[in-house]
Each structure stands twice: as C-alpha cells, then as structure tokens.
C-alpha cells in the first residue's frame, strides 16, 4: 500500500522524507516533486530498482533513466572528461532545468539502461528533491507517468497512473510547469543542444558561445 505525505506540512514533510529515504535504500520506488514535473525515482546504484522503475513506466532499456543529484560536487564521482564548458554550464544553470549528457566513470556499478557509456544528469531546483537527494545520493529519476501519457504536474496525476508500484508519494502541490529541462551533450569538444526546453540556444550561448544545435 503506497503512503503519501504532504511536504507543505512541516511534520508530514519530515516524516515523508524519512520514509522516502528508507524506501530508496530498500530498493523501492518513490514519487517526488521537481522544478519541472513529478518524477519517479530509485537508487541509481540498484539495477533491480532501476529495472522496476522502467517496468512501472512501461519503458524499455532503449530509453535510459536520467540521474538527479543534490550537489554539483557529486559530479566528480560520476563523470569523466568533463570539459571547462560543461563546468561553466553547471555554474550558470544548476540547480535548474538543464540536463547534461556526459561520459560516465567507467568504474561505476550501475545499470540505467542502454547508455553507451554516458549518463544524463541534473540538479533540480526544488527543495524537497534536493533534501532527498542529499540524504540518499544519486537517484535514477524519470517523469512519473506511464509511457505515452502526459508527464504529471501534480501528485494526484502521478498516483493515478503509477498506483501501488510506488512505496512513497511526496506531494509538494502543483509543479511550476510542464516545460522540460533542456538537454546538452557535453561528451565532445563542443557542447551540443539535443533538446531545447526551459533554456533555449540563445540563453545557453551566453555561457558557451560555441554551442551547436543537433539537427
């Protein structure tokens, strides 16, 4: 039976975050608010939990799960060959709606799907998400919807779709909007905008003028 907590209530928030952290450590799934839409998350280092996440969404390994982190410092243990331009993007836009696709550390023992040695990583601008991520470490997080359905902007919509496949729902009220994060590939010498979302190419080029846009 899924448990749900109102994170706008101080007591419920503290209990909910504690229960969510425990659930993640047990390899279970939680739903959490972010600065874009609600996400469904699992321990990034538990292949079984990530597989359960993909199953809950009806999503295949060909669509790997992004990773959310609570601090830019966490990047040092997760990525390699991270360019100066990539760090400039982090400094300018994190926490926020910017996802970076980087080369992952080869030694990492995780299975996010068919990533081909890369990881899509972001630090969200949401206090509940950051508090949970700070407590449990990197989480594999995808939008909390069934594949093919709209991404949920409130906890009701997420719970209606995912039901009891989730252990803990953290209800932070409506999210700011459904505009997704922008995705920039920083695996090469020049950053490449793969998807324009909350940040367009012009905004990103104020920080990295040589940014290219994928066809």
Buried (B, 14 or more C-beta within 10 A) or exposed (E): EBBBBBBEEEEBBEBBBBBBBBBBBEBBBBBBBBBBBBBBBBBBBBBEBBBBBBEBBEBEBEEBBBBBBBEEEBBEEBBBEBBEBBEEBBEBBBBBBBBBBBBBBEEBEBBBBEBEEBBBBBBBBBBBBBBBBEBBBBBBBBBBBBEEEEBBBBBBBBBEBBEEBBBBBBBBEEBBEEBBBBBBBBBEEEBBBBEBBBBEEEBBBEBBEEBBEEE
